[in-house]
Amino acid sequence: MEWSHDKLIDMLRTMWLIRAFEEKAEELYALGKVHGTMHLSIGQEASAVGAVSALRADDFVLSTHRGHGHCIAKGADLNRMMAEFMGKETGYCRGRGGSMHIADTAGGNLGANGVVGGGLPLAVGVGLGLKMQKRSQIVLCFFGDGAANNGAFHEALNMAAIWKLPVVFLCENNQYAISLSVKKAIAIEHIADRAAAYGMPGITADGNDVLAVHEAVSQAASRAREGAGPSLIESVTYRWRGHSKSDANRYRTRDEIEAWKARCPIQRFTARLIADGTLTEEDADKLRQEAYAVVEAAVAFAESSPEPRLETIEEGVYA
Amino acid sequence: MREITYAEAIREALREEMRRDERVFIIGEDVGVYGGSFGVTLGLIEEFGPQRVIDTPISELGIAGAITGAALIGMRPVGEIMFMDFCTLAMEQLVNQAAKIRFMFGGKATVPFVLRTPAGSGTGAAAQHSQSLENWFVHVPGLKVVMPSTPYDAKGLLLSAIRDDNPVIFVEHKLLYKVKGPVPEDPYTVPLGTAEVKRQGGDITIVATSIMVRRSLEAAERLAHEGIEAEVVDPRTLKPLDEATIIRSVCRTGRVLIVHEACRTGGFGGELAAVIAGSEAFDYLDAPIVRLAGRDIPIPYNRTLEYHSVPQVDDIIAAARRLVHGAA
């Protein structure tokens, strides 16, 4: 695969934006500045960026409860995203959705989802609509290893396959459904092997290698765009933080977490880009600093943004 | 005016809307050549082809997701769930996704679909094919709930439902499918959220939904022989509810009998009673508000037991009589 210099730099920049956003989200929660829950994707940046960077700008994404990374990768304005996270009127969803429901329909992000597996049947509908409208876009549907055991997974993959819908199913296998290890939840080694049951290609990719994910999704996206139907990609990764804010990590060892941290997707990608001369250490450091600055500015925007007015509480229930 | 059946009226609405608007399509189990389990979509695949009359696998959650997702990007799907009982299998998408997407996204998306589904007992299909679960959906902000009782309303309400920008649960009744009534051939709409006084009378208001409208009208004719003039009000849309028409009627009659097929506890009758009791009609009430509803039991198979599970004409007459004359 040919990689343009700008594309590679952009991918690394986006990964840093995600890392910086997630760290700030965690900090804001610790400071008591957000009152809701959140699901951080630190350690999974390569999966989000690798997948979304393989799409066209006008393609659609359906995301998950752990969706900050997908949203940023899809090109979200961090100011509006942070404002949503902080429940402000200037947020993407006017503060009504919060972390688990950030959506930017105009930008092709059809929403994070509070229900595990909730996006899978929606992907069938979006794919069906795109096909009926004879549009050339596709939809990328993120979900996790936990959702792969939900009935919605079976119905959605089967329907997308029989109708050859332009869908890419991307399973982020981060090893745990809250506390349940994927090894205890699934009797086969690779979730992607389930693709065979639906008559679609299944690919297991190193989810901590942004280029590997990009390549797998590129192939699946081409296939979907050509009308050949959906694919299932399993992106094997790891979440560094707990499931949500209440997780005490009782179900896994510190050694395991440290071992995965040693495979940090950002460090790996940075080392590779420095090694092949795409960027210098100084460039890399600058990218990182810029990302944190963008996030600081987003916090300032969000903090200075107005709260939703109580008089508007019932707006938006019906069209 | 020409008379056609309730099922034909629904089919005609579907056909007219599909001719008028290419974004409209039908999706569900056996809706194609089979014509739907109750024959409602018969012949539509011949006119519109399998691209717009889509047979699905037995995947109710998938159907609900398909209509929600397609609606989200500009289509206007009409889904069919073969029996209302099977909505249980689709609830996640209907309740957590379709109903909430617009609000959760800050009003920046619309989900314009109709989900048609037949409810009700009387076919000997027993406990898992006979339920009336409309009130579950009434309870969910973001959904609209429609229950036509006549062929005329079925066509006009369905046209409105398809053109509405919200998810609409369109509850049909199996026993009404073969009932005939006058239906204009040209397209027309019955607006959502408007009740209709189906029969005027000054002694008692009967608020009834779906097939209970028909039974209440029959009861009213027989009550008239006894000198009791019943006014029969059909909300037609449970959500949004036309409270004003109901309250106005109760203010006139001072007595109200609420009749629905769904189980009494947690049924729509409780909501209606509270709306009436909390309105200016309270001052006009000459007797307690009475609910006549399905028993709090699963629908039994045995013909006699099934018949007595839900209100019948004689039950409505007896309840109305007691209300007008006092406890007998």
Interface residues (C-beta under 8 A of the other chain):
Chain A: F60 G91 Y92 C93 R94 G95 R96 G97 H101 A103 T105 A106 L110 G111 N113 G114 V115 G118 L120 P121 L122 A123 V124 G125 V126 G127 L128 G129 L130 M132 Q133 G151 A152 E155 A156 N158 M159 I162 E315 G316 V317 Y318 A319
Chain B: F25 I27 Q51 R52 I54 T56 P57 S59 L61 G62 A64 G65 A66 I67 T68 G69 A70 A71 L72 I73 G74 M75 P77 E92 Q93 N96 Q97 I101 R102 F103 M104 F105 G106 G107 K108 A109 T110 P112 P141 G142 K144 D164 D165 N166
